[in-house]
Amino acid sequence: MTPSIHAAVIVIIVALCTLFTRLLPFLVFGRKGEPSPMIQFLGKALPPSVIAILVIYCIKNINFLLPSSIIPQAISITLVVVLHIWKRNNLLSISLGTICYMFLIQYIF
């Protein structure tokens, strides 16, 4: 394949991908701007699912026989839950929970 044909193929592929990404919202949401029931379900189900996966991932290596392993994670998980119930902001609760955990394991425990 010559360099000019290779460049043309790349330009065509990029143009088609751009066109597809521009059309995708109209295909998913329709012209009215109202999201489909599937998208509404995902919008309600995914945030708690992501938080549950993060909590499971964070506590998978806990040694329950060492208090220095349990206490920082319990405090951080409690902080995340309280912040999420209070503010309903995923980014805020996850960020402050992570900062709290890192502070606790680096400076206190």
C-alpha positions in Angstrom: 0.0 0.0 0.0 1.4 3.3 -1.0 1.7 6.1 1.6 -0.9 8.3 -0.1 -3.5 5.4 -0.2 -2.6 4.6 3.5 -3.2 8.2 4.5 -6.5 8.3 2.6 -7.7 5.2 4.3 -6.8 6.6 7.7 -8.7 9.9 6.9 -11.7 7.9 5.8 -11.7 5.8 8.9 -11.3 8.8 11.1 -14.1 10.6 9.3 -16.5 7.6 9.7 -15.7 7.3 13.4 -16.3 11.0 13.9 -19.6 10.8 12.0 -20.6 7.8 14.1 -19.8 9.5 17.4 -21.8 12.5 16.2 -24.8 10.4 15.3 -24.7 8.1 18.3 -26.5 10.5 20.8 -29.4 10.9 18.3 -29.7 7.2 17.9 -29.6 6.5 21.6 -31.7 9.5 22.8 -33.9 10.2 19.8 -34.7 13.7 18.5 -36.7 14.7 21.5 -33.8 14.7 23.8 -35.6 12.3 26.2 -33.3 9.4 27.1 -34.6 5.9 26.4 -35.8 3.7 29.4 -32.5 1.7 29.1 -30.4 4.8 29.5 -32.6 6.0 32.4 -32.1 2.6 34.1 -28.4 2.7 33.7 -28.3 6.2 35.1 -30.0 5.0 38.2 -28.2 1.6 38.6 -24.6 2.3 37.7 -23.5 4.8 40.4 -24.4 2.5 43.3 -22.9 -0.4 41.4 -19.6 1.4 40.8 -19.4 2.4 44.5 -20.1 -1.2 45.5 -17.4 -2.5 43.2 -14.9 0.1 44.6 -15.7 -0.8 48.2 -15.3 -4.6 47.5 -12.0 -3.9 45.7 -10.8 -1.8 48.7 -11.6 -4.4 51.3 -10.5 -7.5 49.4 -7.0 -7.6 51.1 -8.0 -6.7 54.6 -6.3 -8.7 57.3 -9.2 -8.8 59.9 -6.7 -9.8 62.6 -4.9 -6.5 62.5 -6.7 -3.5 63.8 -4.3 -1.2 61.9 -5.7 -2.8 58.8 -9.3 -2.6 59.6 -9.6 0.9 61.3 -8.4 3.1 58.4 -10.7 1.4 55.9 -13.7 1.4 58.2 -13.3 5.1 58.9 -12.9 5.9 55.2 -15.8 3.7 54.2 -18.0 5.4 56.8 -16.9 8.8 55.6 -17.8 7.8 52.0 -21.2 6.6 53.0 -22.0 9.6 55.2 -20.8 12.1 52.5 -22.7 10.3 49.8 -26.0 10.2 51.8 -25.5 13.8 52.8 -24.4 15.4 49.5 -25.3 12.8 46.9 -22.1 13.6 45.0 -20.1 10.5 43.9 -17.0 12.5 43.0 -16.9 14.3 46.4 -17.5 11.2 48.5 -15.0 9.0 46.6 -12.3 11.7 46.5 -12.6 12.6 50.2 -12.8 9.0 51.2 -9.6 8.3 49.3 -7.8 11.3 50.7 -8.9 10.3 54.2 -7.7 6.7 53.7 -4.3 7.8 52.3 -3.9 10.3 55.2 -4.7 7.6 57.8 -2.4 4.9 56.4 0.5 7.3 55.7 0.5 9.4 58.9 -1.5 7.7 61.6 -1.4 3.9 61.2 
